[in-house]
Amino acid sequence: MTQIRTNILTTPINFVPNDADASGRSFGEDEIRMLREVLERGVLISQYGKVVPRLENAFAAWCDVPHCTAVSSGTAALHTAIAAVDPQPGDEFISSPITDMGAIMPVFYQGAIPIFADVDPITCNVTAETIAARISSRTKAIIVTHLFGLPCDMDPIMALAKKHGIMVIEDAAQGFGATYKGRKVGTIGDVGCFSLQQGKHITCGEGGFVVTRDAELARFMKLYHDKGWGFGDAQPDHEFLGLNYRMTELQGAVAMAQLPKLDEFVAKRRELAARLTQRLSRIDGIICPPDHEDCTHVYWRYSIRVVEPLTAADLDRMSNALRSIGARTAPRYTQKLAFEYGFIKNRKMFGNSGFPFNAHTRSRGAELMYDRSRYPGAVNGLDHLLCIGWNERYDESVVDLIATTILRSLKGDLQ
Ligand SMILES: Cc1ncc(COP(=O)(O)O)c(C=O)c1O
């Protein structure tokens, strides 16, 4: 925990815990003991190891689902889930234009096309209405991102998917422990994906999970992450195209030591966020992230919406002031919408073949809607968004410092 108790505004920078290093991560004796046990056993590969299978069982139990496969990253988790949908070349996945590329790139790798749904400008999450506007005869699945740890409104999304007979993949990389009407995100759709990358709620540097209630999907994903190999079968075969996305026992050891702390981390993040919300809600022009019983936020980041009478310059002023006290900020988060990144704009994939866009049997072009004018919610959402790094190792003094810094920057005391 931070030791800072003095007048923070005059204290030098770098005392706000940061998830990019030890100050904002909780590694201790348990992680070291688990790592030592793995090394002493000498089995680093999960196929013959003990820790990753235990971790998979423990995470499945934490989710209250029957099946979990641990993988090497959140991107690997999403790729594994997307492959399990088994798209034909040119099939469509509806996703959010505000997300990590780990949820988009695997769609292309599977020869499919991401189609983007607009978002609610306040939550920056996709909704059943925005998704419905993008469904076509080629839609195979929906990927919902629970952005910053705030659940999407899942009931109408699930009803829509059911009506069209399409699958739902939940990207819960930022959403460990967030609940929607009492259910953990990642367990509501057909497959849930999680990331254990350095900055997530729990971490082993890189890693991830896919979870599902469906035994067939579970078997596919178990094989897919191991080159399509039926490991443990009487007569194993490479049954289909797959990759090596196996988690190592070393990653598993750290993740296994982190998992028992997860509920405590989530509770702490929520408690600290409630304090900031209470402090900021009095400021005209700042809208704090929604959090209520039916839709609990787990604050991977604390995102505020900055509106009139505050201006874009105020947003930047707040961001700079927060950085000056060592807090991490991301004004306007990704800034770009997903389809505005170079690799999509310039079709930098599969040589100069044009694949998978040329496998797309819709008329190609306008219907892709890769144009920001089609995303008023997302453009508005990002324009007004200030993301603030959040961490279970903050304490009340750090939260108060963040609140005071925001207030003082708005008063013009700080630049
Ligand atoms: C929403 C979201 N999806 C997917 C990913 C990809 O996860 P990873 O970086 O572990 O590959 C991340 C994180 O980085 C993420 O935040």
The ligand as a Tripos MOL2 file, in Angstrom:
@<TRIPOS>MOLECULE
LIG
   16    16     1     0     0
SMALL
NO_CHARGES

@<TRIPOS>ATOM
      1 C1        -10.9770   -5.9610  -23.7630 C.3       1 LIG1
      2 C2         -9.7350   -6.7350  -24.0660 C.ar      1 LIG1
      3 N1         -9.7900   -7.7560  -24.9310 N.ar      1 LIG1
      4 C3         -8.7140   -8.4810  -25.2280 C.ar      1 LIG1
      5 C4         -7.4900   -8.2040  -24.6810 C.ar      1 LIG1
      6 C5         -6.3160   -9.0120  -25.1120 C.3       1 LIG1
      7 O1         -5.6800   -9.6260  -24.0370 O.3       1 LIG1
      8 P1         -4.1040   -9.9250  -24.0590 P.3       1 LIG1
      9 O2         -3.3860   -8.6250  -24.0240 O.co2     1 LIG1
     10 O3         -3.9130  -10.7450  -22.8140 O.co2     1 LIG1
     11 O4         -3.8120  -10.6880  -25.2850 O.co2     1 LIG1
     12 C6         -7.3820   -7.1540  -23.7530 C.ar      1 LIG1
     13 C7         -6.1260   -6.8060  -23.0580 C.2       1 LIG1
     14 O5         -5.0960   -6.5550  -23.3290 O.2       1 LIG1
     15 C8         -8.5230   -6.3840  -23.4500 C.ar      1 LIG1
     16 O6         -8.4550   -5.3760  -22.5990 O.3       1 LIG1
@<TRIPOS>BOND
     1     1     2 1
     2     2     3 ar
     3     2    15 ar
     4     3     4 ar
     5     4     5 ar
     6     5     6 1
     7     5    12 ar
     8     6     7 1
     9     7     8 1
    10     8     9 2
    11     8    10 1
    12     8    11 1
    13    12    13 1
    14    12    15 ar
    15    13    14 2
    16    15    16 1
@<TRIPOS>SUBSTRUCTURE
     1 LIG1         1 GROUP 0 **** ****
